[in-house]
């Protein structure tokens, strides 16, 4: 009698509980997997954008040293013409793309949504790096001027 009761009532109840527990645990596992994937995706995106920033900074430094500084020295006012700036910008774009490589450019395209967005991001990075270089040069010039004035005043 107990065996019949067990088979008829207890086993189906246990199977229902086991099924519910498995469904609950699979939900927890799926949530953990999604969380890990989101963390990985965020880290991957951060690393990729960091690579973009490094590539554009390196490109600007390289073009500054190999092209722009020479052109500035050759001009009377020490400034690039619009044509020279355009050439420098195109060279920096090529250098940055070379730094990123084909795989890096493809990954950025997936992340940003296409080639046009990658081009815009590289251009923005170059502009930001150029601005940073100009700010550093201006600060160095200003500091040199302040030191010269201080030295002059100290001699008086």
Long-range contacts (C-beta under 8 A, 24 or more apart in sequence): 45-111, 48-104, 48-107, 48-108, 48-111, 49-111, 51-100, 51-104, 52-96, 52-100, 52-108, 52-121, 52-122, 52-125, 53-125, 54-99, 55-95, 55-96, 55-97, 55-99, 55-100, 55-104, 55-122, 55-125, 56-92, 56-96, 56-122, 56-125, 56-126, 56-128, 56-129, 57-125, 57-129, 57-132, 58-95, 58-96, 58-99, 59-91, 59-92, 59-93, 59-94, 59-95, 59-96, 59-99, 59-126, 59-129, 60-92, 60-126, 60-129, 60-130, 60-133, 61-129, 61-133, 62-92, 62-95, 63-88, 63-91, 63-92, 63-95, 64-88, 64-133, 67-91, 89-123, 89-126, 92-126, 93-119, 93-122, 93-123, 93-126, 96-122, 96-125, 96-126, 97-122
